[in-house]
């Protein structure tokens, strides 16, 4: 998904990194790697963490990383419209981006009766 966004918006206006959490992952073992990934993308103003499913392992790991000190906001239900919307509003503050992300996700879901 990040690669697609990169091709559409080349270059990406925000630092971004995909962090894969395997289905049977030990979150304690992944925490140092996730923390390092967070530090790599933090430009000093904090990080917006986008995860697939609230309560699943990636979301739970994001919650743990958020307690390590870097300002973090988390949004779940990641889809491409959400990611593109966030990237298109890169000038906004971290506190504003979760609402933008959620709107992108909602507005990207359409019911087609055709």
Steps between C-alpha positions, in 0.01 A plus 500: 500500500783737584666421168180587314471829688863570417438447131190720502647784705867472410660608724303430818454826691541331840757254627339159496594142565303177486559272797376147454371309801478126426179326604665298778748769605634538852434869564767515770760397244373748240483798735866611455470479120169687502649767724795540262263534204305765689817699567601478133182671383461750784593844376474637853126567508386144566364220286162394367475119517253341260401139562266255334267375772444644846587244765709282267873450554615802293262726690608355834866550409425859397339557841814373672730712284284803576587467869875531439515879494470616139174687438278254313146498366347173381229431244380156394320368189781602267414513133655675201258797504594560866870493424467729198286744698759523777778553248300775329462685830862471609509861619254431784603446861513151646186569704304579183612202292289227668176671395636546148600133488159383622322721246718360222413145601126570526483696176694230319236236569219499246209265459449438130157364411600425141 
